Amino acid sequence: MEHTEMTVDDLVNLLSGCDGSAPVRQAMNPFFPMAHRLEQVVQCTDQTGQTVVYLAEGRDADTQLGHLPPEVAVRLAWQSPTQPPPRRARRAAGGQ
């Protein structure tokens, strides 16, 4: 099965529907979902001669922002929606 990679045009098209003033974050590691602040965009040529664009996090200590919000992990299908635990019926007053 061939894996199709997102292109810069795909990314620009997806971003065009977003709020242009919103910060850009990167969601990392579906098994321990974390949010990271993006700092750089680097274009280079890989070992096969293909042009590749990398989105990189910063080097500062506060680049990793903490756990990814659960709603984002759910929308990425990295975790299942959580449901509150079922509540047991309360007993009526008087020991019934």
Backbone as CSV, one residue per row, in Angstrom:
resi,resn,N_x,N_y,N_z,CA_x,CA_y,CA_z,C_x,C_y,C_z
1,MET,0.843,-1.176,0.000,0.000,0.000,0.000,0.894,1.248,0.000
2,GLU,0.655,2.140,-0.943,1.436,3.365,-1.038,0.852,4.426,-0.111
3,HIS,1.737,5.082,0.609,1.330,6.138,1.540,1.406,7.474,0.819
4,THR,0.299,8.197,0.785,0.270,9.507,0.150,0.611,10.566,1.182
5,GLU,1.592,11.390,0.854,2.000,12.445,1.776,1.252,13.734,1.462
6,MET,1.000,14.513,2.504,0.399,15.823,2.332,1.413,16.737,1.657
7,THR,0.942,17.531,0.712,1.818,18.479,0.037,1.639,19.877,0.642
8,VAL,2.527,20.791,0.273,2.410,22.177,0.719,1.075,22.746,0.235
9,ASP,0.695,22.460,-1.016,-0.600,22.937,-1.526,-1.753,22.395,-0.692
10,ASP,-1.697,21.103,-0.316,-2.741,20.515,0.539,-2.828,21.270,1.862
11,LEU,-1.660,21.534,2.467,-1.614,22.224,3.746,-2.161,23.644,3.630
12,VAL,-1.755,24.360,2.587,-2.256,25.721,2.374,-3.769,25.703,2.201
13,ASN,-4.292,24.756,1.439,-5.744,24.648,1.245,-6.459,24.378,2.562
14,LEU,-5.917,23.495,3.382,-6.535,23.202,4.676,-6.477,24.412,5.601
15,LEU,-5.357,25.115,5.590,-5.196,26.283,6.450,-6.032,27.467,5.988
16,SER,-6.375,27.524,4.704,-7.136,28.669,4.193,-8.514,28.780,4.822
17,GLY,-9.039,27.699,5.365,-10.332,27.727,6.037,-10.233,28.040,7.523
18,CYS,-9.025,28.308,8.011,-8.808,28.568,9.439,-8.651,30.064,9.700
19,ASP,-8.801,30.442,10.950,-8.581,31.821,11.394,-7.106,32.156,11.198
20,GLY,-6.820,33.146,10.351,-5.447,33.511,10.024,-4.645,34.046,11.196
21,SER,-5.316,34.477,12.263,-4.590,35.006,13.418,-4.381,33.952,14.510
22,ALA,-4.870,32.741,14.296,-4.728,31.674,15.301,-3.302,31.137,15.305
23,PRO,-2.747,30.821,16.504,-1.411,30.222,16.533,-1.446,28.817,15.928
24,VAL,-0.325,28.401,15.368,-0.211,27.069,14.780,0.508,26.176,15.775
25,ARG,-0.066,25.022,16.028,0.538,24.040,16.945,0.646,22.717,16.213
26,GLN,1.530,21.896,16.681,1.718,20.577,16.095,1.304,19.528,17.118
27,ALA,0.475,18.599,16.686,0.074,17.474,17.533,1.063,16.345,17.283
28,MET,1.616,15.799,18.371,2.658,14.784,18.248,2.286,13.530,19.027
29,ASN,2.720,12.392,18.531,2.690,11.111,19.221,1.287,10.679,19.660
30,PRO,0.587,9.925,18.816,-0.772,9.494,19.161,-0.860,8.637,20.428
31,PHE,0.244,8.023,20.864,0.194,7.185,22.057,0.422,7.965,23.346
32,PHE,0.942,9.163,23.230,1.123,10.075,24.362,0.966,11.474,23.799
33,PRO,-0.286,11.848,23.429,-0.513,13.064,22.648,-0.098,14.350,23.359
34,MET,0.799,15.074,22.701,1.302,16.338,23.230,1.144,17.421,22.172
35,ALA,1.077,18.662,22.633,1.009,19.821,21.744,2.355,20.536,21.750
36,HIS,2.783,20.965,20.572,4.065,21.645,20.425,3.875,22.935,19.639
37,ARG,4.629,23.942,19.997,4.623,25.224,19.305,5.541,25.112,18.083
38,LEU,5.057,25.533,16.912,5.893,25.534,15.711,6.697,26.818,15.651
39,GLU,7.927,26.705,15.162,8.780,27.877,15.088,9.391,28.089,13.711
40,GLN,9.656,27.015,12.990,10.370,27.158,11.730,9.743,26.338,10.617
41,VAL,9.931,26.814,9.402,9.596,26.079,8.185,10.894,25.995,7.393
42,VAL,11.311,24.773,7.071,12.580,24.567,6.378,12.332,23.733,5.126
43,GLN,12.786,24.233,3.993,12.696,23.486,2.736,14.078,22.987,2.376
44,CYS,14.178,21.718,1.989,15.461,21.158,1.575,15.210,20.025,0.583
45,THR,16.267,19.382,0.174,16.180,18.236,-0.720,16.569,16.994,0.066
46,ASP,15.732,15.945,0.001,16.056,14.721,0.742,17.040,13.856,-0.042
47,GLN,17.359,12.685,0.491,18.377,11.813,-0.105,17.984,11.281,-1.476
48,THR,16.685,11.355,-1.827,16.248,10.896,-3.148,16.203,12.039,-4.163
49,GLY,16.498,13.268,-3.719,16.456,14.416,-4.607,15.114,15.140,-4.614
50,GLN,14.162,14.661,-3.807,12.839,15.280,-3.733,12.881,16.487,-2.791
51,THR,12.209,17.557,-3.190,12.094,18.722,-2.323,11.100,18.391,-1.215
52,VAL,11.486,18.689,0.024,10.664,18.394,1.204,10.616,19.640,2.077
53,VAL,9.455,19.907,2.690,9.298,21.028,3.615,9.063,20.451,5.006
54,TYR,9.839,20.910,5.971,9.705,20.464,7.356,9.131,21.589,8.207
55,LEU,8.188,21.247,9.070,7.655,22.157,10.080,8.315,21.747,11.380
56,ALA,9.036,22.665,12.004,9.837,22.303,13.175,9.385,23.058,14.418
57,GLU,9.483,22.370,15.549,9.225,23.032,16.818,10.451,23.849,17.198
58,GLY,10.270,24.739,18.150,11.377,25.572,18.606,12.303,24.817,19.537
59,ARG,13.343,25.500,19.969,14.327,24.901,20.862,14.138,25.329,22.304
60,ASP,13.246,26.289,22.548,13.013,26.775,23.907,12.360,25.703,24.770
61,ALA,12.526,25.831,26.065,11.958,24.865,27.006,10.428,24.850,26.959
62,ASP,9.820,25.986,26.588,8.352,26.039,26.578,7.750,25.682,25.219
63,THR,8.531,25.063,24.323,8.016,24.659,23.018,6.971,23.559,23.152
64,GLN,7.211,22.599,24.041,6.202,21.568,24.306,5.211,22.174,25.290
65,LEU,3.972,22.257,24.861,2.967,22.975,25.630,2.192,22.104,26.598
66,GLY,2.389,20.827,26.561,1.672,19.925,27.453,0.793,18.976,26.676
67,HIS,-0.108,18.342,27.393,-0.988,17.347,26.779,-1.891,17.984,25.743
68,LEU,-2.130,17.245,24.687,-3.051,17.672,23.645,-4.459,17.689,24.230
69,PRO,-5.262,18.713,23.952,-6.630,18.706,24.463,-7.360,17.440,24.003
70,PRO,-8.117,16.786,24.900,-8.793,15.540,24.542,-9.654,15.658,23.287
71,GLU,-10.324,16.795,23.085,-11.177,16.940,21.900,-10.357,16.868,20.613
72,VAL,-9.101,17.338,20.653,-8.237,17.254,19.471,-7.823,15.802,19.242
73,ALA,-7.425,15.113,20.293,-7.033,13.702,20.173,-8.191,12.858,19.647
74,VAL,-9.417,13.174,20.052,-10.595,12.447,19.566,-10.795,12.737,18.083
75,ARG,-10.711,14.011,17.682,-10.910,14.371,16.274,-9.829,13.783,15.368
76,LEU,-8.621,13.580,15.906,-7.549,12.942,15.150,-7.675,11.419,15.166
77,ALA,-8.649,10.897,15.913,-8.860,9.450,16.096,-7.683,8.806,16.811
78,TRP,-7.014,9.581,17.678,-5.918,9.054,18.488,-6.430,8.491,19.789
79,GLN,-7.631,8.854,20.186,-8.255,8.276,21.375,-9.754,8.296,21.177
80,SER,-10.427,7.427,21.902,-11.883,7.335,21.821,-12.505,8.415,22.687
81,PRO,-13.709,8.845,22.297,-14.401,9.791,23.181,-14.610,9.148,24.543
82,THR,-14.461,9.930,25.573,-14.659,9.389,26.910,-16.061,9.728,27.385
83,GLN,-16.615,8.827,28.113,-17.942,9.001,28.677,-17.807,9.051,30.190
84,PRO,-18.648,9.845,30.846,-18.591,9.830,32.306,-18.981,8.453,32.824
85,PRO,-18.436,8.040,33.961,-18.791,6.723,34.495,-20.275,6.675,34.832
86,PRO,-20.890,5.502,34.698,-22.314,5.403,35.025,-22.538,5.683,36.507
87,ARG,-23.637,6.333,36.790,-23.963,6.642,38.180,-24.893,5.570,38.726
88,ARG,-24.607,5.172,39.938,-25.490,4.209,40.601,-26.707,4.947,41.124
89,ALA,-27.817,4.279,41.111,-29.039,4.879,41.660,-28.857,5.109,43.149
90,ARG,-29.313,6.247,43.602,-29.224,6.537,45.031,-30.360,5.865,45.767
91,ARG,-30.065,5.499,46.994,-31.122,4.919,47.828,-32.007,6.023,48.352
92,ALA,-33.246,5.705,48.479,-34.205,6.682,49.004,-33.969,6.879,50.505
93,ALA,-34.323,8.042,51.012,-34.204,8.330,52.432,-35.032,7.337,53.239
94,GLY,-34.559,6.985,54.409,-35.291,6.064,55.268,-34.860,4.618,55.087
95,GLY,-33.764,4.387,54.340,-33.221,3.027,54.204,-33.987,2.130,53.289
96,GLN,-34.772,2.645,52.381,-35.547,1.792,51.478,-34.721,1.250,50.363
